[in-house]
Amino acid sequence: MEKKQLILRKITPILVYGRPILVFAGMVCAMSVMLTRNSSIYLAGTLLLFTSMVFDLVDGWFSQRFSPNPTLAELADLIMDRVVYSIVFPLVAVGMMWRLLFVSPAHSRLELLHAIFVLIICVTVLVRNNFAHFMRGFALRYGQEPELRELTRLRTIVAAPLGLLMYIHAFYVPASGDGSIIYDAVLKFANLPLRNLFIIEIIFLIINFGSIAGYCRKYGTYCLDEICLDDNLLRRKILSVFPNTLTAMNAIMGLLAVFFAYQGKMTESYLLVIGAAVFDKLDGAMARKLGLTEPLPGVIKGHITFGGLMDDIADGISFCIAPAWIFYIVLAKYPNPDINSLPIGTVAIIYALAGFIRLVYFTLDKNSIPGMFKGLPTPAAALFVISPLVVIAHTAPVNQEWIKLTAFFTFGLFIFTAVLMNFYPIKYLHMGRFMDRNPRFMWSNLTLIIIFVFTPWFGYFVFFLMLLYIFSPIVSCKMDPAEAAREGRKTATKV
């Protein structure tokens, strides 16, 4: 038994420290592929990165159980992660551009967009890694042991497979002869539709931004203790940058959703609206966590603040203008005279105006109920009305009758939702806080969304989820407001 334990201890450093060597060898293979276009070298590089991915998924487990110094092993694992990602993601960004120039010279605009999007992902990953290292350092100086939160853990699990998938796609070259069984398996991933790649990459991008927000929320105050000393006003100004940045990301996600809708990529557009809703939840949670919702001692709190105004503008872009715009884009392009006869533009404007009225009421309401919304909140309304448009996008062109029926249903749904947003007697539960209190519910729904997003039934599934929320006041109206306002498993405390 001791001999087996000794062997396992020797395997642990190989798993932890061997990954950079494998990835560096994979980079050399990629450079050789760009020069020679040799399929055998391409396959060798793919296998090297696959081995590195396997090491990445199991090295943590080995470190915790068989390493004589697990703390050192965990630190080494973090450093190895940074080294590996610093090699892989810039490499695949270059590879995507190389593929456009030499493998697909007659590339489409969508392929160029994908290459640019991969570059954005590369920058985000590197920024996130360095930022996480910086925040962990401050936490350790204050005696706070860094925690591995769900978003960070999920990001670590997804990063290595995604890096391998993008490597396979970027450096793919056709086999010179009859491909082997392994090469045929790699071929299936190399030629994945761009739609599927976009979906995976968008999810990964949202996870990375969510991880950054999580680090800011938990460890941001340690940095400020050293920077601001006792200057509370300076501290508050710096703190406000974090939720305001998340608010800006909310608006950017909404604009990107419109852009993808223009390209006919409704699933990706819907995922970006979900991302906007996530950032809308995070900015409010961070502002409350950092104590920015309460005025400084001796300062009279105004009813309208810069942060609140910025949040309303971002919500107006992502959840009022973007859904109306997407509605117009999707329905106006169909050459069906019955659909074209509908006042699509008028209804789009009505919906956007109704959303803005809802936001103004929410800002000015002096009798708000903590943890509850009066009327349907705009993020839920946006996710509700866009879901049938995803169904239309996935419907085969030959099924014109179903498209026509869904279009008429969506037309009526926009009018109904515009009214529901401003029907204030109905009280809706704050779903973001509910998910914080019930993480199993959140992760089970996230898992189902990830599963359905690769199927033609994604639009139906998300519509069903939102329909449950529409009718949720039947149950949630009986909930205690104090319980509805609670964030997390314990009551949130100010920092």
Backbone torsions as a table, in degrees:
resi	resn	phi	psi	omega
1	MET	NA	-39.0	179.9
2	GLU	-66.6	-36.5	178.5
3	LYS	-65.0	-41.2	177.9
4	LYS	-63.9	-41.2	178.9
5	GLN	-63.7	-38.5	179.4
6	LEU	-65.8	-40.0	178.7
7	ILE	-63.7	-42.7	-180.0
8	LEU	-65.6	-35.3	176.9
9	ARG	-66.3	-34.3	178.1
10	LYS	-73.0	-29.7	179.5
11	ILE	-69.6	-33.9	-175.3
12	THR	-56.3	-51.8	179.2
13	PRO	-64.2	-28.6	176.8
14	ILE	-64.1	-43.5	179.8
15	LEU	-66.0	-40.6	-176.1
16	VAL	-74.2	-48.2	-172.0
17	TYR	-94.8	-8.6	-178.5
18	GLY	-82.0	-18.6	-176.1
19	ARG	-62.2	-47.2	179.1
20	PRO	-59.0	-35.3	179.3
21	ILE	-65.2	-44.7	179.2
22	LEU	-63.0	-43.1	-178.5
23	VAL	-67.8	-39.9	177.7
24	PHE	-62.5	-40.7	176.4
25	ALA	-63.7	-38.1	176.2
26	GLY	-63.5	-36.1	177.2
27	MET	-64.9	-41.2	177.8
28	VAL	-61.8	-41.8	177.6
29	CYS	-62.5	-40.4	179.8
30	ALA	-63.5	-42.7	178.1
31	MET	-64.0	-37.1	177.2
32	SER	-66.2	-38.7	177.9
33	VAL	-62.4	-41.4	179.6
34	MET	-64.1	-28.8	-179.4
35	LEU	-88.2	-36.9	-172.0
36	THR	-112.6	-19.9	-175.0
37	ARG	54.6	42.3	-179.4
38	ASN	-90.5	122.5	-176.7
39	SER	-69.1	-30.6	179.9
40	SER	-67.5	-40.6	178.3
41	ILE	-67.0	-38.3	177.7
42	TYR	-60.4	-43.8	179.2
43	LEU	-65.7	-38.8	178.8
44	ALA	-63.3	-43.3	177.7
45	GLY	-62.7	-39.1	178.4
46	THR	-63.6	-42.5	179.7
47	LEU	-67.1	-35.5	177.4
48	LEU	-64.0	-43.8	179.0
49	LEU	-70.2	-32.2	176.3
50	PHE	-64.3	-43.0	177.9
51	THR	-62.3	-41.7	177.9
52	SER	-62.1	-39.9	178.4
53	MET	-62.6	-42.8	178.3
54	VAL	-62.0	-43.8	176.8
55	PHE	-57.8	-41.7	-177.4
56	ASP	-64.3	-35.8	-176.9
57	LEU	-77.6	-22.7	-175.2
58	VAL	-112.9	-12.5	-173.5
59	ASP	-67.1	-34.5	178.5
60	GLY	-62.7	-41.8	179.3
61	TRP	-63.2	-44.0	179.0
62	PHE	-65.0	-40.4	-177.5
63	SER	-62.1	-42.4	-177.8
64	GLN	-67.6	-28.2	-172.5
65	ARG	-102.7	-31.7	-170.7
66	PHE	-123.7	-1.7	179.5
67	SER	-83.3	134.9	178.4
68	PRO	-68.1	-23.2	178.6
69	ASN	-131.1	82.2	-174.5
70	PRO	-61.3	-32.2	179.4
71	THR	-63.3	-45.3	178.2
72	LEU	-63.8	-39.0	179.7
73	ALA	-64.6	-40.0	178.4
74	GLU	-65.4	-41.6	177.9
75	LEU	-63.4	-43.2	178.4
76	ALA	-63.1	-37.1	178.9
77	ASP	-62.7	-41.5	177.7
78	LEU	-63.0	-42.9	-180.0
79	ILE	-65.4	-42.3	179.0
80	MET	-62.9	-37.3	175.9
81	ASP	-58.1	-46.7	-179.0
82	ARG	-62.8	-41.6	-179.9
83	VAL	-64.8	-45.8	-177.2
84	VAL	-64.0	-48.0	-177.8
85	TYR	-68.3	-29.4	177.4
86	SER	-68.9	-20.6	176.3
87	ILE	-92.0	-48.3	-169.7
88	VAL	-67.8	-51.1	-170.6
89	PHE	-71.4	-41.8	171.2
90	PRO	-61.2	-34.3	179.5
91	LEU	-62.8	-46.2	-178.4
92	VAL	-71.6	-28.1	175.3
93	ALA	-63.5	-42.8	175.6
94	VAL	-65.9	-40.4	-178.9
95	GLY	-62.3	-37.6	178.1
96	MET	-62.9	-41.6	177.8
97	MET	-67.0	-39.6	177.4
98	TRP	-61.8	-40.7	179.5
99	ARG	-61.7	-39.9	179.9
100	LEU	-64.0	-39.2	-174.1
101	LEU	-79.9	-39.0	-169.6
102	PHE	-114.2	-26.0	-179.6
103	VAL	-98.9	-39.6	180.0
104	SER	-126.3	66.9	-178.0
105	PRO	-61.9	-27.4	177.1
106	ALA	-94.3	44.8	-174.1
107	HIS	-68.6	154.5	177.8
108	SER	-86.0	169.8	177.6
109	ARG	-63.7	-33.5	179.7
110	LEU	-66.5	-38.1	177.7
111	GLU	-65.2	-39.0	176.1
112	LEU	-64.7	-41.5	177.4
113	LEU	-60.5	-39.9	-179.9
114	HIS	-65.3	-40.7	178.8
115	ALA	-63.0	-40.7	177.6
116	ILE	-65.8	-39.2	-179.8
117	PHE	-64.2	-38.3	176.8
118	VAL	-63.1	-38.0	176.4
119	LEU	-61.8	-41.2	177.3
120	ILE	-62.3	-41.6	177.9
121	ILE	-62.1	-42.4	179.8
122	CYS	-58.8	-48.0	179.8
123	VAL	-62.2	-42.8	-178.9
124	THR	-62.0	-43.2	-179.6
125	VAL	-62.0	-45.3	-178.7
126	LEU	-67.0	-41.2	177.6
127	VAL	-63.3	-44.3	-178.7
128	ARG	-62.5	-42.6	-179.4
129	ASN	-61.7	-46.6	-179.5
130	ASN	-68.5	-37.6	178.9
131	PHE	-65.7	-42.7	179.2
132	ALA	-62.3	-41.0	177.9
133	HIS	-62.6	-41.6	179.3
134	PHE	-62.3	-45.5	-177.7
135	MET	-69.7	-37.5	177.5
136	ARG	-62.9	-38.5	179.4
137	GLY	-60.4	-43.5	177.9
138	PHE	-65.8	-39.5	-179.5
139	ALA	-62.3	-42.1	-179.2
140	LEU	-67.3	-34.1	179.1
141	ARG	-65.2	-27.2	179.6
142	TYR	-98.2	14.5	176.9
143	GLY	74.4	17.0	179.9
144	GLN	-99.0	116.6	179.3
145	GLU	-74.9	122.3	-178.2
146	PRO	-60.9	139.6	178.8
147	GLU	-102.7	146.6	176.6
148	LEU	-93.0	95.8	-177.1
149	ARG	-75.4	167.9	-175.7
150	GLU	-59.5	-45.5	-178.5
151	LEU	-63.8	-39.1	179.4
152	THR	-67.2	-42.2	178.7
153	ARG	-64.2	-43.1	179.7
154	LEU	-64.3	-40.3	179.2
155	ARG	-62.0	-42.0	-179.8
156	THR	-63.4	-39.0	-179.8
157	ILE	-68.3	-36.3	-174.2
158	VAL	-84.1	-30.8	-170.2
159	ALA	-59.9	-48.9	-176.1
160	ALA	-65.5	-48.1	176.5
161	PRO	-60.5	-37.6	179.6
162	LEU	-67.0	-40.7	177.0
163	GLY	-59.8	-41.5	177.8
164	LEU	-64.7	-44.3	-179.0
165	LEU	-61.7	-43.3	179.6
166	MET	-68.8	-33.5	175.8
167	TYR	-62.7	-46.1	179.7
168	ILE	-60.1	-42.3	-178.4
169	HIS	-71.6	-40.7	-172.6
170	ALA	-70.9	-40.0	-171.5
171	PHE	-106.5	16.3	-178.0
172	TYR	-64.3	132.2	171.1
173	VAL	-132.4	141.9	-180.0
174	PRO	-62.3	146.0	178.4
175	ALA	-67.1	140.4	-178.8
176	SER	-71.2	-30.1	177.9
177	GLY	-125.5	-153.1	175.8
178	ASP	-68.9	123.8	-178.7
179	GLY	-69.9	148.5	176.3
180	SER	-76.2	176.3	178.4
181	ILE	-63.2	-41.5	179.2
182	ILE	-64.2	-42.6	-179.4
183	TYR	-64.5	-37.8	177.6
184	ASP	-64.5	-35.8	177.5
185	ALA	-67.8	-41.1	177.7
186	VAL	-63.9	-36.2	-178.7
187	LEU	-57.8	-36.4	-179.5
188	LYS	-63.2	-37.5	178.7
189	PHE	-79.9	-32.1	-178.7
190	ALA	-65.3	-31.0	-176.6
191	ASN	-108.1	28.9	174.1
192	LEU	-60.2	141.8	176.5
193	PRO	-58.9	145.1	179.7
194	LEU	-59.0	-30.1	178.9
195	ARG	-58.5	-45.6	179.9
196	ASN	-66.8	-39.0	178.2
197	LEU	-64.1	-42.7	178.5
198	PHE	-59.2	-43.9	-178.3
199	ILE	-60.9	-48.2	-179.8
200	ILE	-61.8	-43.5	-176.5
201	GLU	-70.0	-36.3	177.8
202	ILE	-64.9	-43.5	177.8
203	ILE	-59.8	-43.8	179.7
204	PHE	-64.1	-39.3	179.4
205	LEU	-63.5	-42.9	179.2
206	ILE	-64.2	-39.8	178.6
207	ILE	-62.2	-41.0	179.8
208	ASN	-64.4	-45.1	178.1
209	PHE	-65.2	-37.7	177.0
210	GLY	-64.5	-36.3	177.3
211	SER	-65.9	-41.3	176.8
212	ILE	-60.5	-45.0	179.7
213	ALA	-62.8	-37.9	179.0
214	GLY	-63.3	-42.0	177.3
215	TYR	-64.2	-41.2	178.4
216	CYS	-62.2	-42.6	-175.5
217	ARG	-66.0	-38.8	-173.3
218	LYS	-89.0	-38.8	-171.7
219	TYR	-114.5	-0.3	-175.7
220	GLY	-60.6	-33.6	-176.8
221	THR	-67.7	-28.2	178.6
222	TYR	-64.3	-38.7	177.8
223	CYS	-63.8	-42.7	-175.5
224	LEU	-69.9	-29.1	177.8
225	ASP	-58.7	-34.3	-178.1
226	GLU	-88.4	-30.7	-177.0
227	ILE	-79.8	-45.1	-170.0
228	CYS	-94.8	-18.7	-174.7
229	LEU	54.6	-116.6	-177.1
230	ASP	-107.0	13.4	179.8
231	ASP	-84.6	92.8	-175.6
232	ASN	-67.1	-33.2	-179.9
233	LEU	-67.5	-44.0	176.7
234	LEU	-63.2	-41.5	178.3
235	ARG	-58.1	-43.7	-177.9
236	ARG	-67.0	-39.3	179.5
237	LYS	-64.4	-41.3	178.7
238	ILE	-67.7	-43.4	-179.9
239	LEU	-59.6	-36.9	-176.4
240	SER	-66.2	-18.7	179.2
241	VAL	-62.9	-37.5	-174.8
242	PHE	-66.2	-55.5	177.9
243	PRO	-64.7	-31.3	178.2
244	ASN	-67.4	-34.3	175.7
245	THR	-65.8	-41.9	176.6
246	LEU	-63.6	-37.4	177.2
247	THR	-62.5	-42.2	177.9
248	ALA	-63.0	-38.1	177.4
249	MET	-64.7	-33.7	175.0
250	ASN	-56.5	-50.2	-179.7
251	ALA	-64.8	-39.6	179.9
252	ILE	-63.5	-41.4	177.3
253	MET	-59.9	-41.0	178.5
254	GLY	-62.4	-42.8	179.4
255	LEU	-67.4	-38.5	176.5
256	LEU	-64.2	-34.9	177.6
257	ALA	-61.8	-41.0	176.8
258	VAL	-64.2	-42.5	-179.4
259	PHE	-60.8	-45.3	179.9
260	PHE	-67.7	-32.9	176.3
261	ALA	-63.6	-37.3	175.8
262	TYR	-60.2	-33.8	179.6
263	GLN	-82.8	0.7	-178.5
264	GLY	79.2	14.7	-178.6
265	LYS	-100.1	77.9	-173.3
266	MET	-73.6	-33.8	177.8
267	THR	-63.3	-46.5	178.0
268	GLU	-62.8	-40.1	178.5
269	SER	-60.4	-42.8	179.9
270	TYR	-65.2	-40.6	178.5
271	LEU	-62.4	-35.5	178.2
272	LEU	-69.6	-33.9	174.9
273	VAL	-66.8	-38.0	174.0
274	ILE	-61.0	-42.2	177.3
275	GLY	-60.5	-40.3	176.7
276	ALA	-61.1	-41.3	178.6
277	ALA	-65.3	-36.6	177.7
278	VAL	-63.7	-45.3	178.7
279	PHE	-66.4	-34.1	176.7
280	ASP	-63.6	-37.5	176.9
281	LYS	-69.9	-43.0	-175.0
282	LEU	-67.6	-38.3	-177.0
283	ASP	-66.8	-39.1	176.8
284	GLY	-67.6	-42.4	179.4
285	ALA	-63.3	-40.5	179.7
286	MET	-67.5	-40.4	179.1
287	ALA	-61.6	-40.2	178.2
288	ARG	-70.5	-40.2	-179.5
289	LYS	-63.4	-37.0	-178.3
290	LEU	-87.9	2.1	176.9
291	GLY	75.6	22.4	-177.3
292	LEU	-84.1	-8.7	-179.8
293	THR	-83.9	-10.9	178.9
294	GLU	-110.0	142.6	-179.0
295	PRO	-72.7	159.8	174.2
296	LEU	-67.9	152.6	178.7
297	PRO	-56.2	131.9	179.4
298	GLY	84.6	0.0	179.3
299	VAL	-109.6	129.9	179.1
300	ILE	-79.1	127.2	-177.5
301	LYS	-78.7	124.8	174.5
302	GLY	-79.6	153.0	-178.2
303	HIS	-71.7	-30.5	179.3
304	ILE	-114.0	121.4	179.5
305	THR	-113.4	164.5	179.5
306	PHE	-62.0	-44.0	179.2
307	GLY	-62.2	-42.3	178.8
308	GLY	-65.4	-40.0	178.7
309	LEU	-65.3	-42.0	178.4
310	MET	-63.8	-38.7	178.1
311	ASP	-64.0	-41.3	178.6
312	ASP	-64.9	-39.0	179.1
313	ILE	-65.0	-44.3	178.8
314	ALA	-63.2	-43.5	177.7
315	ASP	-63.0	-38.4	178.5
316	GLY	-62.6	-37.9	179.1
317	ILE	-70.0	-49.7	-171.6
318	SER	-78.7	-34.7	-170.5
319	PHE	-114.6	-4.1	176.9
320	CYS	-118.4	-58.1	-178.0
321	ILE	-71.9	-47.4	-175.5
322	ALA	-60.0	-49.0	178.4
323	PRO	-61.0	-40.6	178.9
324	ALA	-64.1	-41.5	179.8
325	TRP	-65.0	-45.6	179.2
326	ILE	-62.3	-40.6	176.7
327	PHE	-56.7	-45.7	-179.6
328	TYR	-67.4	-41.3	-179.3
329	ILE	-60.9	-47.3	-173.6
330	VAL	-69.3	-47.4	-174.2
331	LEU	-79.5	-31.5	-176.3
332	ALA	-70.8	-20.0	-175.5
333	LYS	-85.3	-11.2	-178.7
334	TYR	-81.4	127.3	-177.0
335	PRO	-81.5	37.5	178.8
336	ASN	-96.0	122.0	-176.4
337	PRO	-61.9	-32.4	178.7
338	ASP	-66.6	-39.8	178.5
339	ILE	-71.5	-42.1	-179.0
340	ASN	-66.0	-22.6	179.7
341	SER	-76.0	-14.2	179.2
342	LEU	-71.8	145.2	176.3
343	PRO	-77.0	68.4	-174.0
344	ILE	-61.7	-47.1	-178.9
345	GLY	-62.1	-39.3	-179.9
346	THR	-63.9	-45.4	179.9
347	VAL	-65.7	-37.6	177.6
348	ALA	-60.9	-42.6	179.0
349	ILE	-67.0	-41.2	178.9
350	ILE	-60.3	-44.6	-179.7
351	TYR	-62.0	-46.1	-179.1
352	ALA	-61.6	-43.4	179.2
353	LEU	-64.8	-40.6	178.1
354	ALA	-62.2	-38.2	177.1
355	GLY	-64.8	-41.5	178.4
356	PHE	-65.3	-39.4	177.2
357	ILE	-61.9	-40.3	178.5
358	ARG	-62.1	-41.7	179.4
359	LEU	-66.9	-41.3	178.5
360	VAL	-63.4	-42.8	178.6
361	TYR	-62.3	-42.0	-179.9
362	PHE	-62.2	-38.2	-179.2
363	THR	-70.9	-39.2	-173.4
364	LEU	-91.9	-10.1	-177.0
365	ASP	-64.2	121.0	-179.6
366	LYS	-92.5	-4.8	-179.2
367	ASN	-122.6	42.9	-178.8
368	SER	-67.2	154.6	179.4
369	ILE	-107.3	114.7	-178.8
370	PRO	-56.0	133.1	177.6
371	GLY	81.0	-0.9	-178.9
372	MET	-132.4	150.7	175.7
373	PHE	-112.2	138.2	172.4
374	LYS	-88.6	113.5	-172.7
375	GLY	84.8	164.1	-178.4
376	LEU	-68.4	123.8	178.9
377	PRO	-64.0	148.0	-174.3
378	THR	-62.4	-37.0	177.5
379	PRO	-61.6	-43.0	178.9
380	ALA	-65.6	-38.6	178.7
381	ALA	-61.8	-43.3	-179.5
382	ALA	-62.9	-45.8	179.5
383	LEU	-64.9	-31.5	-179.0
384	PHE	-70.3	-49.1	-173.0
385	VAL	-77.1	-25.1	-179.2
386	ILE	-79.3	-25.2	-175.4
387	SER	-57.4	-40.6	175.9
388	PRO	-65.8	-26.6	176.9
389	LEU	-67.5	-31.5	174.1
390	VAL	-66.2	-38.1	176.8
391	VAL	-60.9	-44.2	179.2
392	ILE	-61.0	-41.8	-178.2
393	ALA	-64.7	-29.8	-178.7
394	HIS	-91.5	-4.8	-179.0
395	THR	-81.6	135.9	-179.3
396	ALA	-62.1	140.6	-178.6
397	PRO	-57.7	-26.2	-178.7
398	VAL	-70.7	-20.4	-177.4
399	ASN	-92.3	63.3	-176.1
400	GLN	-65.7	-32.5	-179.4
401	GLU	-65.2	-40.9	179.1
402	TRP	-67.9	-39.0	176.5
403	ILE	-61.3	-44.2	179.8
404	LYS	-61.8	-44.9	-179.7
405	LEU	-63.6	-44.1	179.3
406	THR	-65.4	-36.6	178.7
407	ALA	-64.0	-44.1	177.9
408	PHE	-64.6	-39.1	178.0
409	PHE	-63.2	-43.7	179.7
410	THR	-64.0	-38.7	178.0
411	PHE	-58.1	-47.4	177.8
412	GLY	-68.4	-34.0	-178.8
413	LEU	-64.9	-37.8	178.2
414	PHE	-62.6	-41.5	178.9
415	ILE	-66.3	-45.1	-179.9
416	PHE	-61.6	-43.1	-178.1
417	THR	-69.5	-35.5	176.7
418	ALA	-60.1	-38.4	177.6
419	VAL	-71.5	-42.6	-176.1
420	LEU	-64.6	-33.5	178.3
421	MET	-62.4	-30.0	-176.2
422	ASN	-109.6	18.1	174.9
423	PHE	-98.6	87.2	-165.9
424	TYR	-73.3	-19.1	177.0
425	PRO	-62.6	-24.9	178.6
426	ILE	-80.8	130.2	-177.8
427	LYS	-107.7	123.9	179.5
428	TYR	-108.1	141.3	-179.5
429	LEU	-70.7	143.3	174.2
430	HIS	-72.2	100.7	-172.0
431	MET	-67.0	-31.7	179.0
432	GLY	-62.1	-44.5	179.1
433	ARG	-70.7	-34.7	177.3
434	PHE	-61.0	-40.9	179.0
435	MET	-68.4	-35.2	176.2
436	ASP	-61.8	-37.0	179.9
437	ARG	-78.1	-20.1	-177.0
438	ASN	-130.0	74.1	-176.0
439	PRO	-61.5	-29.2	178.4
440	ARG	-65.2	-39.8	177.1
441	PHE	-62.1	-43.0	-178.9
442	MET	-63.8	-48.6	-175.9
443	TRP	-71.8	-31.7	176.7
444	SER	-66.7	-41.4	178.0
445	ASN	-68.0	-39.1	177.7
446	LEU	-62.3	-41.4	178.2
447	THR	-61.9	-43.8	179.8
448	LEU	-65.0	-39.2	178.8
449	ILE	-62.8	-44.1	179.4
450	ILE	-62.5	-37.4	178.8
451	ILE	-67.9	-47.9	-175.0
452	PHE	-73.7	-21.2	-175.1
453	VAL	-64.6	-21.2	179.3
454	PHE	-96.1	12.6	-179.4
455	THR	-121.3	162.1	176.2
456	PRO	-70.7	-5.4	-175.8
457	TRP	-97.3	9.6	-177.5
458	PHE	-60.2	-45.6	-179.4
459	GLY	-60.7	-41.6	178.9
460	TYR	-65.1	-40.0	-177.2
461	PHE	-65.5	-48.5	-178.0
462	VAL	-68.8	-31.3	175.6
463	PHE	-64.3	-39.7	178.1
464	PHE	-63.9	-43.2	177.9
465	LEU	-60.2	-45.5	-178.9
466	MET	-69.5	-30.4	177.0
467	LEU	-65.8	-37.2	175.8
468	LEU	-62.2	-39.1	179.0
469	TYR	-67.9	-36.5	179.7
470	ILE	-59.0	-38.6	-178.3
471	PHE	-94.0	2.5	-177.1
472	SER	-62.6	-26.6	178.5
473	PRO	-58.8	-20.1	177.1
474	ILE	-58.9	-33.7	-179.5
475	VAL	-100.4	-45.1	-172.5
476	SER	-71.8	-16.4	-179.7
477	CYS	-64.6	-19.5	-179.7
478	LYS	-89.8	-2.4	-176.1
479	MET	-77.2	144.3	176.6
480	ASP	-67.8	126.5	-179.3
481	PRO	-56.3	-33.5	178.5
482	ALA	-63.7	-38.1	177.3
483	GLU	-71.7	-39.0	-179.8
484	ALA	-65.3	-30.4	-177.7
485	ALA	-83.3	-10.9	-175.7
486	ARG	-70.8	135.5	178.7
487	GLU	-107.4	129.3	179.9
488	GLY	76.2	-176.4	-178.7
489	ARG	-73.4	-20.2	175.4
490	LYS	-126.0	159.9	-179.6
491	THR	-63.0	131.5	-178.6
492	ALA	-65.0	139.1	178.2
493	THR	-112.2	151.5	179.3
494	LYS	-78.3	147.8	-179.2
495	VAL	-107.5	NA	NA
